[in-house]
Amino acid sequence: MNDALHTSPDEPWEEIFNDQVGRTMFRKELFADPDTGMMVRLVRYPAGFITPNHTHPCGHGMYVLDGTLVTHRGSFGPGSFVWFPEGEVMEHGASASGDVTAVFITNKPFRIDYQ
Protein backbone atom coordinates (compact mmCIF):
# COMPACT_ATOMS: atom_id res chain seq x y z
CA MET A 1 0.00 0.00 0.00
CA ASN A 2 1.26 3.55 -0.73
CA ASP A 3 1.27 6.50 1.68
CA ALA A 4 -2.52 6.35 1.95
CA LEU A 5 -4.04 5.96 5.37
CA HIS A 6 -5.86 2.65 5.77
CA THR A 7 -8.90 2.53 8.04
CA SER A 8 -10.47 -0.68 9.30
CA PRO A 9 -14.26 -0.91 9.66
CA ASP A 10 -13.63 -1.75 13.33
CA GLU A 11 -11.69 1.45 13.97
CA PRO A 12 -13.55 3.74 16.39
CA TRP A 13 -14.86 7.14 15.39
CA GLU A 14 -12.69 10.08 16.47
CA GLU A 15 -14.68 12.52 18.61
CA ILE A 16 -14.25 16.17 17.65
CA PHE A 17 -15.71 18.77 20.01
CA ASN A 18 -16.86 21.88 18.15
CA ASP A 19 -16.60 25.00 20.33
CA GLN A 20 -18.85 26.98 17.98
CA VAL A 21 -21.70 24.47 18.30
CA GLY A 22 -20.93 23.26 21.83
CA ARG A 23 -21.31 19.64 20.75
CA THR A 24 -19.27 16.71 19.48
CA MET A 25 -19.16 15.41 15.91
CA PHE A 26 -17.33 12.31 14.70
CA ARG A 27 -14.89 11.42 11.93
CA LYS A 28 -12.76 8.62 10.49
CA GLU A 29 -9.81 9.48 8.29
CA LEU A 30 -9.79 7.31 5.15
CA PHE A 31 -7.08 8.88 2.98
CA ALA A 32 -4.71 11.83 3.14
CA ASP A 33 -2.25 12.90 0.44
CA PRO A 34 0.76 14.55 2.11
CA ASP A 35 1.81 16.20 -1.18
CA THR A 36 -1.47 17.94 -2.10
CA GLY A 37 -3.36 18.01 1.20
CA MET A 38 -6.30 16.27 -0.50
CA MET A 39 -8.24 14.21 2.03
CA VAL A 40 -11.14 11.75 2.28
CA ARG A 41 -12.88 11.08 5.58
CA LEU A 42 -16.16 9.87 6.95
CA VAL A 43 -18.03 12.44 9.03
CA ARG A 44 -21.01 11.89 11.29
CA TYR A 45 -23.02 14.81 12.62
CA PRO A 46 -25.46 13.98 15.45
CA ALA A 47 -29.11 14.99 15.02
CA GLY A 48 -29.47 18.77 15.10
CA PHE A 49 -25.72 19.48 14.84
CA ILE A 50 -25.27 22.36 12.36
CA THR A 51 -21.97 24.17 11.88
CA PRO A 52 -22.50 27.95 11.88
CA ASN A 53 -21.49 30.08 8.88
CA HIS A 54 -17.90 29.35 7.89
CA THR A 55 -15.53 29.13 4.93
CA HIS A 56 -12.70 26.83 3.87
CA PRO A 57 -9.55 27.59 1.83
CA CYS A 58 -10.38 24.49 -0.23
CA GLY A 59 -13.29 23.10 -2.16
CA HIS A 60 -14.96 20.10 -0.59
CA GLY A 61 -17.70 17.65 -1.37
CA MET A 62 -20.01 15.58 0.78
CA TYR A 63 -21.63 12.33 -0.37
CA VAL A 64 -24.50 11.42 1.97
CA LEU A 65 -24.52 7.78 3.09
CA ASP A 66 -27.44 7.96 5.52
CA GLY A 67 -29.59 10.56 7.23
CA THR A 68 -30.30 14.06 5.92
CA LEU A 69 -27.54 16.59 5.34
CA VAL A 70 -28.83 20.10 6.03
CA THR A 71 -26.97 22.94 4.31
CA HIS A 72 -27.40 26.60 3.41
CA ARG A 73 -28.55 25.29 0.00
CA GLY A 74 -31.22 22.90 1.30
CA SER A 75 -31.51 19.34 2.60
CA PHE A 76 -30.02 16.26 0.92
CA GLY A 77 -30.70 12.58 1.54
CA PRO A 78 -28.74 9.37 0.95
CA GLY A 79 -27.06 9.18 -2.45
CA SER A 80 -26.80 12.97 -2.79
CA PHE A 81 -23.49 14.68 -3.52
CA VAL A 82 -23.00 18.36 -2.66
CA TRP A 83 -19.91 20.35 -3.71
CA PHE A 84 -18.91 23.47 -1.74
CA PRO A 85 -16.54 25.80 -3.66
CA GLU A 86 -13.46 27.26 -1.99
CA GLY A 87 -14.29 30.40 0.01
CA GLU A 88 -18.09 29.99 -0.12
CA VAL A 89 -19.84 30.97 3.13
CA MET A 90 -21.65 27.81 4.19
CA GLU A 91 -23.27 25.83 6.95
CA HIS A 92 -23.95 22.12 7.09
CA GLY A 93 -24.88 19.37 9.50
CA ALA A 94 -27.67 16.97 10.42
CA SER A 95 -31.41 17.40 10.47
CA ALA A 96 -33.15 17.42 13.84
CA SER A 97 -34.71 14.03 13.01
CA GLY A 98 -31.49 11.99 13.01
CA ASP A 99 -27.75 11.67 12.54
CA VAL A 100 -26.16 12.09 9.11
CA THR A 101 -23.11 10.21 7.85
CA ALA A 102 -21.25 11.41 4.76
CA VAL A 103 -18.04 10.90 2.84
CA PHE A 104 -16.16 14.23 3.04
CA ILE A 105 -13.58 14.99 0.30
CA THR A 106 -11.27 18.02 0.01
CA ASN A 107 -9.14 19.05 -2.96
CA LYS A 108 -6.28 20.56 -0.90
CA PRO A 109 -5.38 21.31 2.77
CA PHE A 110 -8.42 21.77 5.01
CA ARG A 111 -9.07 24.52 7.54
CA ILE A 112 -12.31 25.96 8.93
CA ASP A 113 -12.78 29.71 9.38
CA TYR A 114 -15.91 30.74 11.25
CA GLN A 115 -17.58 34.01 10.27
Backbone as CSV, one residue per row, in Angstrom:
resi,resn,N_x,N_y,N_z,CA_x,CA_y,CA_z,C_x,C_y,C_z
1,MET,0.843,-1.180,0.000,0.000,0.000,0.000,0.891,1.247,0.000
2,ASN,0.465,2.317,-0.679,1.260,3.549,-0.730,1.119,4.345,0.564
3,ASP,1.337,5.650,0.483,1.272,6.498,1.683,-0.141,6.720,2.197
4,ALA,-1.137,6.157,1.532,-2.524,6.350,1.950,-2.751,5.791,3.343
5,LEU,-3.655,6.409,4.039,-4.045,5.964,5.366,-5.101,4.876,5.197
6,HIS,-4.917,3.753,5.842,-5.863,2.648,5.766,-6.694,2.618,7.045
7,THR,-8.003,2.562,6.892,-8.896,2.535,8.042,-9.699,1.246,8.031
8,SER,-9.699,0.547,9.136,-10.468,-0.677,9.298,-11.909,-0.327,9.677
9,PRO,-12.867,-1.147,9.248,-14.259,-0.909,9.658,-14.441,-0.946,11.182
10,ASP,-13.525,-1.635,11.872,-13.631,-1.746,13.329,-13.016,-0.556,14.060
11,GLU,-12.325,0.306,13.328,-11.691,1.454,13.966,-12.749,2.397,14.546
12,PRO,-12.547,2.864,15.774,-13.548,3.736,16.387,-13.585,5.123,15.723
13,TRP,-14.709,5.773,15.869,-14.857,7.141,15.391,-14.053,8.066,16.306
14,GLU,-13.395,9.040,15.711,-12.689,10.079,16.474,-13.709,11.149,16.859
15,GLU,-13.755,11.494,18.134,-14.681,12.524,18.609,-14.027,13.893,18.469
16,ILE,-14.745,14.817,17.858,-14.249,16.174,17.648,-15.244,17.144,18.285
17,PHE,-14.831,17.794,19.369,-15.710,18.765,20.014,-15.631,20.078,19.236
18,ASN,-16.783,20.631,18.892,-16.856,21.882,18.147,-17.257,22.995,19.113
19,ASP,-16.331,23.901,19.404,-16.602,24.999,20.333,-17.726,25.906,19.849
20,GLN,-17.824,26.093,18.538,-18.849,26.982,17.979,-20.260,26.433,18.199
21,VAL,-20.396,25.120,18.147,-21.701,24.467,18.301,-21.923,24.017,19.741
22,GLY,-20.819,23.744,20.460,-20.926,23.258,21.829,-21.288,21.791,21.908
23,ARG,-20.987,21.073,20.826,-21.306,19.640,20.752,-20.187,18.898,20.047
24,THR,-20.263,17.580,20.097,-19.272,16.715,19.481,-19.787,16.142,18.169
25,MET,-18.913,16.121,17.161,-19.161,15.415,15.906,-18.122,14.302,15.820
26,PHE,-18.187,13.494,14.790,-17.326,12.315,14.701,-16.727,12.203,13.300
27,ARG,-15.513,11.627,13.230,-14.889,11.423,11.926,-13.966,10.213,11.950
28,LYS,-13.737,9.678,10.739,-12.761,8.618,10.494,-11.971,9.043,9.268
29,GLU,-10.664,9.150,9.423,-9.814,9.480,8.286,-9.696,8.244,7.395
30,LEU,-9.907,8.417,6.087,-9.794,7.314,5.145,-8.554,7.430,4.274
31,PHE,-8.210,8.653,3.876,-7.075,8.878,2.983,-6.606,10.310,3.138
32,ALA,-5.288,10.493,3.123,-4.706,11.835,3.141,-3.484,11.832,2.238
33,ASP,-3.394,12.789,1.339,-2.250,12.903,0.442,-1.312,13.969,0.999
34,PRO,-0.147,13.580,1.497,0.762,14.552,2.111,1.308,15.582,1.117
35,ASP,1.290,15.266,-0.187,1.811,16.197,-1.184,0.817,17.300,-1.547
36,THR,-0.467,16.958,-1.664,-1.473,17.941,-2.098,-2.370,18.429,-0.967
37,GLY,-2.442,17.673,0.127,-3.363,18.006,1.202,-4.759,17.464,0.970
38,MET,-4.997,16.864,-0.202,-6.300,16.269,-0.498,-6.603,15.219,0.552
39,MET,-7.878,15.109,0.951,-8.241,14.209,2.031,-9.633,13.630,1.797
40,VAL,-9.825,12.403,2.284,-11.138,11.754,2.283,-11.373,11.250,3.698
41,ARG,-12.540,11.561,4.237,-12.877,11.079,5.580,-14.376,10.805,5.643
42,LEU,-14.746,10.022,6.617,-16.159,9.873,6.952,-16.459,10.885,8.051
43,VAL,-17.594,11.547,7.960,-18.030,12.437,9.035,-19.422,12.022,9.469
44,ARG,-19.671,12.158,10.750,-21.012,11.893,11.288,-21.387,13.058,12.191
45,TYR,-22.472,13.730,11.800,-23.021,14.806,12.620,-24.219,14.245,13.373
46,PRO,-24.279,14.422,14.700,-25.461,13.979,15.449,-26.687,14.827,15.082
47,ALA,-27.851,14.277,15.312,-29.105,14.986,15.022,-29.068,16.403,15.559
48,GLY,-29.400,17.364,14.702,-29.473,18.771,15.098,-28.149,19.511,15.113
49,PHE,-27.037,18.835,14.847,-25.717,19.481,14.836,-25.558,20.219,13.505
50,ILE,-25.474,21.538,13.562,-25.274,22.364,12.363,-24.093,23.289,12.615
51,THR,-23.085,23.241,11.749,-21.969,24.173,11.879,-22.458,25.562,11.492
52,PRO,-22.095,26.596,12.263,-22.498,27.949,11.880,-21.728,28.398,10.643
53,ASN,-22.118,29.553,10.094,-21.489,30.075,8.882,-19.971,30.030,8.993
54,HIS,-19.352,29.487,7.932,-17.898,29.353,7.888,-17.446,29.241,6.435
55,THR,-16.137,29.334,6.236,-15.532,29.129,4.928,-14.368,28.150,5.071
56,HIS,-13.881,27.684,3.932,-12.702,26.827,3.872,-11.796,27.332,2.753
57,PRO,-10.463,27.200,2.896,-9.552,27.589,1.826,-9.388,26.476,0.787
58,CYS,-10.394,25.607,0.713,-10.379,24.491,-0.226,-11.813,24.201,-0.631
59,GLY,-11.987,23.624,-1.809,-13.295,23.103,-2.160,-13.473,21.775,-1.454
60,HIS,-14.722,21.420,-1.169,-14.961,20.098,-0.589,-16.342,19.593,-0.968
61,GLY,-16.438,18.276,-1.026,-17.702,17.648,-1.375,-18.136,16.714,-0.271
62,MET,-19.447,16.505,-0.206,-20.012,15.575,0.777,-20.991,14.655,0.048
63,TYR,-20.745,13.347,0.176,-21.632,12.327,-0.367,-22.370,11.704,0.812
64,VAL,-23.688,11.858,0.835,-24.505,11.424,1.965,-24.731,9.909,1.906
65,LEU,-24.317,9.222,2.977,-24.522,7.779,3.086,-25.843,7.450,3.752
66,ASP,-26.151,8.145,4.869,-27.444,7.960,5.515,-27.804,9.210,6.307
67,GLY,-29.093,9.364,6.564,-29.586,10.560,7.233,-29.831,11.680,6.232
68,THR,-30.055,12.878,6.765,-30.300,14.057,5.923,-29.280,15.123,6.246
69,LEU,-28.498,15.507,5.223,-27.539,16.588,5.336,-28.280,17.905,5.127
70,VAL,-28.192,18.787,6.110,-28.832,20.101,6.033,-27.740,21.116,5.738
71,THR,-27.953,21.934,4.700,-26.967,22.940,4.312,-27.661,24.269,4.043
72,HIS,-26.865,25.297,3.783,-27.399,26.604,3.407,-28.109,26.546,2.052
73,ARG,-27.917,25.464,1.309,-28.553,25.287,-0.005,-29.799,24.412,0.042
74,GLY,-30.079,23.798,1.191,-31.222,22.902,1.297,-30.835,21.613,2.007
75,SER,-31.716,20.624,1.923,-31.510,19.338,2.596,-31.306,18.245,1.560
76,PHE,-30.406,17.289,1.878,-30.020,16.265,0.920,-29.975,14.905,1.604
77,GLY,-30.625,13.924,0.983,-30.696,12.581,1.540,-29.643,11.646,0.982
78,PRO,-29.714,10.372,1.381,-28.742,9.370,0.946,-28.599,9.326,-0.578
79,GLY,-27.348,9.224,-1.022,-27.057,9.184,-2.452,-26.809,10.550,-3.055
80,SER,-27.040,11.616,-2.292,-26.805,12.973,-2.792,-25.343,13.343,-2.637
81,PHE,-24.835,14.123,-3.595,-23.488,14.676,-3.519,-23.600,16.190,-3.623
82,VAL,-22.966,16.890,-2.681,-23.000,18.360,-2.665,-21.556,18.854,-2.690
83,TRP,-21.244,19.758,-3.619,-19.911,20.354,-3.705,-19.975,21.779,-3.175
84,PHE,-19.014,22.138,-2.322,-18.914,23.468,-1.742,-17.629,24.109,-2.278
85,PRO,-17.740,25.167,-3.110,-16.544,25.799,-3.664,-15.683,26.481,-2.596
86,GLU,-14.406,26.572,-2.865,-13.461,27.261,-1.988,-13.953,28.675,-1.689
87,GLY,-13.941,29.046,-0.408,-14.289,30.399,0.006,-15.778,30.683,0.156
88,GLU,-16.646,29.763,-0.248,-18.086,29.986,-0.119,-18.475,29.995,1.360
89,VAL,-19.309,30.964,1.764,-19.837,30.968,3.130,-20.914,29.897,3.189
90,MET,-20.762,28.971,4.154,-21.653,27.812,4.192,-21.975,27.401,5.615
91,GLU,-22.981,26.550,5.721,-23.265,25.831,6.952,-23.755,24.455,6.536
92,HIS,-23.469,23.456,7.372,-23.953,22.116,7.086,-23.947,21.288,8.359
93,GLY,-24.767,20.241,8.351,-24.885,19.369,9.503,-26.044,18.414,9.318
94,ALA,-26.616,17.974,10.435,-27.672,16.966,10.421,-29.036,17.585,10.718
95,SER,-30.046,16.980,10.158,-31.409,17.403,10.471,-31.708,17.074,11.932
96,ALA,-32.751,17.676,12.454,-33.154,17.419,13.840,-33.682,15.997,14.014
97,SER,-34.083,15.351,12.908,-34.710,14.030,13.013,-33.725,12.867,13.117
98,GLY,-32.432,13.103,12.892,-31.493,11.991,13.006,-30.078,12.363,12.588
99,ASP,-29.141,11.476,12.920,-27.748,11.674,12.540,-27.602,11.610,11.026
100,VAL,-26.517,12.211,10.526,-26.155,12.093,9.111,-24.710,11.624,9.030
101,THR,-24.458,10.688,8.124,-23.110,10.213,7.850,-22.811,10.490,6.387
102,ALA,-21.622,11.053,6.133,-21.251,11.412,4.763,-19.773,11.163,4.531
103,VAL,-19.430,10.921,3.274,-18.043,10.903,2.841,-17.683,12.359,2.549
104,PHE,-16.593,12.830,3.130,-16.157,14.232,3.043,-14.831,14.242,2.286
105,ILE,-14.759,14.989,1.176,-13.580,14.993,0.300,-13.118,16.428,0.092
106,THR,-11.821,16.689,0.309,-11.270,18.023,0.007,-10.302,17.914,-1.161
107,ASN,-10.059,19.052,-1.824,-9.142,19.053,-2.956,-7.751,19.575,-2.601
108,LYS,-7.577,20.087,-1.386,-6.281,20.558,-0.903,-6.377,20.740,0.609
109,PRO,-5.348,21.258,1.296,-5.382,21.308,2.765,-6.644,21.971,3.318
110,PHE,-7.150,21.368,4.388,-8.419,21.767,5.012,-8.180,22.663,6.228
111,ARG,-9.031,23.661,6.365,-9.072,24.517,7.543,-10.497,25.074,7.597
112,ILE,-10.980,25.366,8.787,-12.308,25.965,8.930,-12.167,27.343,9.539
113,ASP,-12.806,28.324,8.919,-12.782,29.707,9.379,-14.209,30.157,9.639
114,TYR,-14.565,30.313,10.903,-15.914,30.742,11.254,-16.080,32.228,11.011
115,GLN,-17.274,32.604,10.582,-17.582,34.005,10.271,-17.937,34.779,11.514
